[in-house]
Amino acid sequence: MRVTIYEVGPRDGLQNEPVTIPVEVKREFIRRLADAGLTTIEATSFVHPKWVPQLADADELLADLPRRPGVRYPVLVPNERGLDRALARGVTDIAIFGSATESFARRNLNRTLDSQFDMFAPVVERALAHGLRVRAYLSMVFADPWEGPTPPEQVVRIGRRLLDLGCYELSLGDTIGVGTPGHVERLLDAFAEAGVGMDRLAVHFHDTYGQALANTLTALRRGVTVVDASAGGIGGCPYAKSATGNLATEDLVWMLHGMGVETGVDLKALVATSLWLAERLGRPSPSRVVQALAKEMR
């Protein structure tokens, strides 16, 4: 078995950092991630700088980003203006970001649950016409801070609509990290019952309650083979204050390698990358594997 890791550190990991990170550091971070063997590295986002100031340098970053053969560098694109910028920079892979709940759709997108598709549809249509691959994120799939638990049937309904637009993959996001293995089983079973294969789904867990690895293992046993993770466990969501760090890529790789699952990732090189970044962020990595291996690497 082989698992594809969708590395989100440079975008989802860094977007909530309070201190502006130099573009040179971001560029070097991405280069080091590719050196460690990661083949999908989400580089940045074309969201308006007013909303996510940390990613205001997206154009500058992409202009001089060293590209490695066999590595994809997707970019989050919120709307048609963002798509215009992506096309101008020669981006080949984009992602759109939808909500499974009414409250988060209004706060994050300034749209209703259903009207968010009025924004997504032209983006996906134009992107596909230009030969781009389009991924969809779906946030708050288990619960949100305002409405509580999210009904699985609602998640499936919104998720299928995103796939029907032409997205090749749907990433299911536990944005505030409240999900458990039981939640994962029920949601994936609901998608399967609706005719959505596990090959169309990815998972994106936050570790707020320490459940990210257990949830990932549950998804893998249900047949999911694409997992989002962030080097060093950095990250959060600027629109959901209860969202803490992402599943650490190192913790994921340690588990997968221990299971005999192929990832193509050099774990020591990845740990060295997260230690390098932690120095620049001015704080230690929250990843348990980074902490453990750092002692051996000294």
N, C-alpha and C positions, 0 to 999 in steps of 0.2 A: 504494500500500500504506500502511496505517496500523498503527502498533504502539501498544498500550496499555501504559503504564508503571504498574505496581503499586508505589507508593512505600511502602517499609517503614521509612524512617528514624526516625519517631517511636516505633516499637515495636522492631523488630529492631535498628535502628541505635543507639538509646539504652539498650537493656536491660542492656548490659554495662558501662556507665559506672560507674567506682568512686565518684565523688562524686555525691551526690544533686543532681539538676537541678530547680530550682523549677518548679512546675506552670505558672506564668505564662510561663516560657521555652518550655516544651513547647507550650503553647497558641498562642503567637506563632509558633513554628516551623511548626506545622500551618497557621496562617492564611497565612503567607508562601508555603508550598508550594502552597496553593490559588491564591494570587495569581499564581504563576508558571505556572499552567495545568495542574497535575496534577489529575486527576479521580478518582483512587483513592488514598487516603492512609490507611494502616493506623495508627490513632490510638494504640492501647495494647493491653494484655492484662489479662484478669481472672484471671491466674495468682495463686496465693497469694503474698502479700508476702514470706513466709519464703524462697521460692525465687528470686524476682526482686524485690528490694527497690526497685529503681529505678522500677518500675511500680506501686508501692503506692498512688499517687494517682489510679488509673484512674477511680474514681467522681467525684472532685473535678474531674478534667480534663474528663470528658464532661458534667458538670452545666452547665458554662459555656462549652463549646466552640462558637464561632460556626460555623454551618452555611451552606454556600454551595450554591445550587441547582445541580444537575448534578454535584455532588461526593459520592462515597461515602466513608464513614469506617468501614471494617471494624475489628473488634476480635477479637483472638485469645481463644478460649474453650476452656479445657482440659477442662472437665467440666460436670456439671449445675449445680453451685453457681455456676460462672462464667456459665452461661447465664441463671440466675435474675437475676444482677446485670445482665447485658446487656439482658434484657427490661425490667427496672425502669428502665433508662436510655434506653429507646426505640431501641436499636441495631437497624439494619435489615440489616446484613451481618456475619457472623461467619466465623471460620476455626478449624478444628481442626488439630492438629499431630501427625502420625503418624510412625512410624519404619519404615525399610526393613530394619533389622537388629535382631537379638535383643538384642545388647549395649546399643545406644542406647535401645531400648524399656525395658529394665530400669533404666537410669540416668536417663533423662529422664522416664519415665512410671510407673516402678515396676510395669511390666506385662511380659508376654511378647509376642512378636511377634504372636501370634494373639489373646491376651486383651485387647490394646489396643482391639479392636473392641467389647468388652463395655462399655467406657467411652464410645466414640464413638457407638454406635448410638442410645442414648436422647437424646443431645444433638442429633444431626442430626434425628431424628424429631420431637422437640418444637420445634426451631427451624423446621423446614419447616411444621409445623402452625400456627405463629404468623406465617407468611409471610416468614420471614427467608431470605436467600440464604446458602448455606453453601459455603465454599471449604475445600479440604484441602491442607495442606502434607505433603510426604513427605520426610523428611530422610535423609541418608547414602545417596543413590541410587547413588553410584559406589564409595564405600568408607567405612569408619569406622576409628577409631584402634585398635580392639580386635580386629576380625575381618579387617581387610584389605579386598580388593576385594569389592563387593557383586554377586552374580550378577544380570544383567539380568532373568532370568525371575522372580526373587524380588521385584524391584522392581515388575515388571508385575503379579504376583499381588496384592501388597499394594495397589498403586495402583488396580487395578480394583475391589477390594473397597471402597475409599474412595469411588470414583465410584458404585458400585452402592448405597451407602447413601443417595445423593441429592445428593451434592456436585456443584455445577455445573462445578467446575474443580479440577484437580490441579496443584499447583505442585511441580515436581521440584527438590529442594534438594541442591546439592553442598556440604554443610555445612562440610567441611574444605578445600574448594577444590582437590581433587586431580584433577578431571576434565580431560580434553582433548577437542578436537573429535572424535577417534575414539570416545571413550566416549559422547559426545552422540549421534553418528550411530547407534551400535549400540543405545543405549537407546531412542531415538525409533523406530527401525525395529522394535524388539521390541514397542513399544506398538502401532504400526501393524499389525503382523502379528497382534496379539491383538484387533484390531478397534476400537482406541481412536483416534479422530480427533485431529488436531493442534489442532482448535478446543476440545478439552477439556483441553489441557495448557498450563501456563506453566512458565517456567524461573527458577531462583533460584540464581545463582552467587556464590561467594565467590572472592576474587582472591588467594588464598594463594600460588599459583605463577604469577600474572600471566596466567592463561588465561581470565578471566571474559569479556572482550570477544570473544575468538576463539570461545569456547563459545557465546556468545549469537548471534553471526553464523551459526554452524553450525545452531543451532536455528531461526533465522529462515528460513534456506534450506530447512529441512525443513518449513516451514509453520506454525511456532509464531508467534503474534502478541501474546502477553502475556509481559512480562518484568518480574520483580521487580528493584528497585534501591533504593539508599539514598542520599539526598542527601549529597554530600561523601564518600561511600565509608565512612561510619562503620558500626560494628557488629561482631558476633561472636556466639558462642553460650556461655552460662554453663555448659553441660553438656559442651562439647567444647573444651578449652583450645587445641587446635591450629587452631580456626576463627578466621580473621582477618576483615578487613573485607569488606563486601558490594561487589558491583559498584557503582561510583559512578554515580548518575543522570546527572550532567553528562557523564561519559565516554560513557555510552550515548547520550545525546541528541546529542552532537557527532558520533558515528559515524552515527547514523540520519539526521540532517539532511544529512550529507555524502553519504549514499546516496539522498537525495531522498525519504526516508520521513517521513510526517507523524506528529507526536506531540502537537501542540497546546501544547507547552511553550516558554516564553520562556526561552532558555538564560541570558541575562545576569541576568534576575531570579532564576533558580535559583542561579547562581553567587553572587550577592549574598547570598542566603539562607544558603548554606553558609559564606560568609565571616563572616556575622553569628553563626552558630552556633559556628564555630571559635573566635571570640573568647570566647564564654561557656564553651566546653569547655577553653579555655586551651592549645590546641595547633593547629597548621595542619592543614588538610584534606589527606588523602592522595590526593585526586583530582588526576590530572595536568591535567585540563582546568580545574579550579578554580585550580590553581597558575598555569597559563599565562594564563588570562583575568584573573586578579587583577592581574597586571602591567599589562595594558592598561587596566584600570578605575581604576588609581590616578591 
